[in-house]
Amino acid sequence: TRDKRTTADHLAKYEAMFTLPPRRMQTLVKTMEETFHKGLQKDGETVPMIPTFVFGYAGGAEIGEYLALDLGGTNLRVCLVTLKGQGKFEIKQTKYKLTDEQKQDDGRKLFDFCAECLASFITDDLGRTSEDQALPLSFTFSYPCTQSRIDHAELIRWAKGFGAPNVEGHDVAAIFAESLAKFNVPIKLTSIISDTTGTLIASNYVDPSTKIGVIFGTGCNAAYMETVGNIPKMKHLGMPDDQEMAISCEWGAFDSFVPQHLPRTKYDVIIDETSNKPGEQVFEKMIAGLYLGEVFRLVLAEMVDAGDLFLGQNTSKLEKAYALDTAFLSLMESDPTDELLTVIGIFSYFFGIETTLEERQFCRSLAKLIGTRAARLGACGLAAIVSKKGYLDKGCSIGADGSLYGKYPGFADRIHEGLIDIFGEAGRQVLRRSVMHLTKVLG
Ligand code: ADP
């Protein structure tokens, strides 16, 4: 039938658009490696390669109670972590959802909310009073910040859809400390780190072969351990060359402002141009959980407009930007039935659209293309670090976390296949799955 031919034709077109062949990946890896190198040379580079002032790994013998507060992008998590030594720990966690308004409202209100959640966690969940000894708190704040100390972090720019005014250019620790004082929260803010650095250190605490921490969540970024001798922009501090320092790459910014290396589709361009930060975080916008559902939705919307999909149906619910979460792509891909009953359910329940089997098969294939491209782009970034640090010879583990990594079917396998496409069989050594981020283990 005519329909059958058109759907197959469409799929072939999208396959060509979204597929990353090994050659293309290898070129990207090389460019990313050069970009990382550049970011370590001087301040102000597009990929800022941020020194975190985390000096080396934990030894594994650390013990004691620590609070962690994680402002990720979708949720706020507050945890009490009890380190027990020998790489063992326990965790107690409460999760609070952030509203879209909170992401755009004045920054002080956002940090007041964090302080309030922390206060309620300490008193209600832990049953502690302000007379108890102040617990040390590490603040996981996963947006690009300039750091000159571990407890000081100046926000360079918001990402992941945040736009809260009066925070960019300011020290997040100072703003947060004011909020803590306002709510009389009895804690001592000892450090600010990104989720990637947290994942790196926490995963290494449990498995010392871990050399890279990576996040595939609302956003996407990675951290690894560098020696100060390889960070020329820190020379003026006079630290010994062999001093270790965790670097948060902030690779989401790769190819930003004047994109020339990434194989962007028109859907990626639309997402960028209609975002609250056009031109920024271009790599992240092709990979991260915040955006994949939207890439998918934009393709469908275009086909609907052309009369190639959901003919005669009211598609108004599907026409709303960001109406389709990346979690739906996961659900479609993991539908075990021949009839694709889950896909039927998603479209009829959430969008009021009845689908044909062919349309559902098309949707599932499209989700796979978009999810696979994300994993393979992520593999390119990881390969660039592996190659830069020479980890291929010895092999290493990568600590990975985030809902996209943890919940998208086959995401880890696709990264793995990507690494093999880049490095050949040697790529098999690299990625040992270890999902281990102290603040997210129960997430
Ligand atoms: P954060 O990065 O904000 O700390 P998460 O790691 O939970 O938080 O990531 C949230 C992102 O993960 C959201 O953008 C959401 O779309 C995506 N997500 C949530 N559930 C799933 C799922 N089942 N499959 C794929 N992506 C998911």
Boltz pocket constraint, residues with backbone or C-beta under 6 A from the ligand:
constraints:
  - pocket:
      binder: B
      contacts: [[A, 71], [A, 72], [A, 73], [A, 74], [A, 75], [A, 216], [A, 217], [A, 218], [A, 219], [A, 288], [A, 289], [A, 290], [A, 291], [A, 325], [A, 326], [A, 327], [A, 328], [A, 330], [A, 401], [A, 402], [A, 403], [A, 404], [A, 407], [A, 408]]
      max_distance: 6.0
